[in-house]
Structure formats: C-alpha cells, structure tokens
C-alpha cells in the first residue's frame, strides 16, 4: 500500500499548532516544571489553569478529587471540586514569559482567566497580552458571583451576561485570539454560543465538566469527596461525559460558525478523532493525562497519523466536521430500515447477556438453545441494537439487513 505524507498540524484562530492535541486548563498545567515536561513530550500547546486578579481569595480544599468506577474499571469519570488556580495573575504572567522564551513558536501558550467585574476581566487580558500569551481562554463555566441573572450561577448560563463579558474581553484583547469556554448545563447551548459570537470572540471551547454528586459512602452516609464530613457537587470529566461533548460540538458546528476546541471526555486518539469529525479543530485533554500521564501524546499522534495514512488523508483539516452531514433530526431518519441481529457463534462465549437483555429489555427475539447457544428469531427481532450493546465480545453481534417481515404482537 502506498503511503502519503501526513501533516498533523492545524491552524486555530490564526495560530499554528503542530498537532491538534493540547493540555486543558487543569492541574496538569498548574505547575511550571510539570508543564514544561509535558510540552517537551510533544503536546502542541497548553492552557494554563484558570487564574484571577490578586485580590481574589483562593482557598482550595482537600481532598478535591474522586473517581467514578464501574464494574471494576477505574476512572470511568473523574470528579473535581477544584475551581481555580491558587496562583494569581502576577505569577501566571511570569510563567507565560518563561514558557514563550523557552518554547517560542514551537508550542502554543494559552491562559485561562476568570473575573468578577469588568476591570478584572480586562486587566487580566492586558497583563497576559503584555506577557506574550498566544491565546486567551475565558472560563464562563464556573460560578461567577452576580455576573449573571442568578447569583452564584455559571456565567455562560446567562445569554446577556455571556455576550456582555465576551465583548469586554475582546475589546481588551484586540488582535489576540479569545476563546470562550461554555457549559453544557443550559437549556439552549446554541443561544449561548451565538452570544459568544455576537460578543466578538474568535472561538468556543466546548464544553467542560458536568456538575455531579460522585457517590456516597453507605457506611457513614457521607458523599464523595469527604472533606471533614461534608461534600459539594463535583465537576464530572472523563469518558463518562464524552457523548455529551460530542453532541455539543456537533450542534454548535452545525449552527454557530465559530471554530471549536473540544474538551470533555477524550482519552485516546479515536476519541479525539470523533471530536474532530464533529467539528472541533483542536482537542483538549485533562482527565486522561491525570490518569495515564503526559506521554499519551505519543499514542495520540501516532494513532491519528496511522489512521490518516490508511484513509489516504494528508491533512487534519480534511477531517474536521466530516461526520456532520450524517447527523439529522429524528424526523429525518428512515422508517423503512429493516435490520436484525446476527450472532457469530464462533466468537460467542455463551455468556447469555444478549438473551437476558432481549428477554427483559428488547423484543424477546433471542432464545438460548443447546449449550446456551443464542438463537435469533428474525421475525421477532426489531433490530433495536440492545443485544449488540450488551455483548462483551467485539464483532460477535452485528445488525444486518433483513427482508423477513416483522411479527407484530396483537395483544
């Protein structure tokens, strides 16, 4: 097979990135020596953890992190009650200067900011610009006091406040790209994103963590994380929220018309590719780095490059939004599609999960025969896909077209 040269580089907000993978504003970008190590390993850039003006009180609490496990798999999701960096702008502007001096144009240095009033937002922007930052990201997805209509709500939960503060920031940033990080915790995320565009921002970061209660210790009744006998709601990240992020990215890509940096749930290169196919230009990583380390960047780049070679695609740009035409409204889906389950008995391990799923959650189309061999009654099977989802063996069950008429229940 003839291979083609692959270029992983992308341009986002007019800034060149050596690959689409960047470190998000989070613990992995909050220590200078740690961050340098990550950038040296090959990350295209990083967003320094959200900072604030010196007068902003920051008192972190510990423990702040709790993991969500499922069926013995750790960190299906990660909960974090850490909202902001303990390092104020005076230190962050020094770090930006140091990082730009060391890495120059080889790595993109961005910084995330959060303010309580116009002077704070614009002051932070001006200081970061003077320090030489490449991109400014604004955290509109954490509580911002009384900036919105509801005290203590997230700024991006208010359409008017989102537009107003975006305009403040962009007026101060001028030519420096501004990215607004919004929250999925709204009734109409498109309206919020359009307010970001109307306010003059250059791009959107979609879509951050999901407020969650991470579980309860049933021995003492205290939820996680246990902070001296109390807890609060965590921001849930990691694989558990990937489907939500994909929905947000695709919806905004189809309706708003601003570049998107995707964040929330990507762990490997396939996840990142899915973000890109839904319309993201770059993909931010946090939980995956905290779980597996900075060096996942090697697998991310190699995996994407190999995939592109196999597909004969030379530029990441040609993948952006490629899946969007296949995402339609429910009314636009075919009602004539007739598929049924097809089980490969050579791969089947006789666990019976497809049978139980179909009997109690599907259409009772699967029976267990001799030696627990699953057998599908095509006339009963509606092709709902539940058995495929329940099966633990990849490729054991497929949905295939069928011409047999369905047996419709009469009672």
Buried (B, 14 or more C-beta within 10 A) or exposed (E): EEEEEBBBBBEBBEBEBBBBBBBBBBBBBBBBEBBBBBBEEBBBBBBBBBBBBEEBEEEEEEEBBBBBEEEEEEBEBBBBBBBBBEBBBEBBBEBBBBBBEEBEEEBBBBBBBBBBBBEBBBBBBBBBBEBBBBBBBBBBBBBBEEBBEEEEBBBBBBBEBBBBBBBBBBBBBEEBBBBBBBBBBBEEBBEBBBBBBEBBBBBBBBBBBBBBBBBEEEEEEBBBBBBEEEBEEBBBBBBBBBEBBBBBBBBBBBEBEBBBBBBBBBBBBEBBBBBBBBBBBBBBBBBBBBBBEBEBBEEBBEBBBEBBBEEEBEEBBEBBBBBBEEBEEEEEEEEEEBBBBBBEEEEBEEBBBBBBBBBEEBBBBBBBEEEEEBEBBBEBBBBBEBBBEBBEEEEBBEBEEBEEEBBEEEE
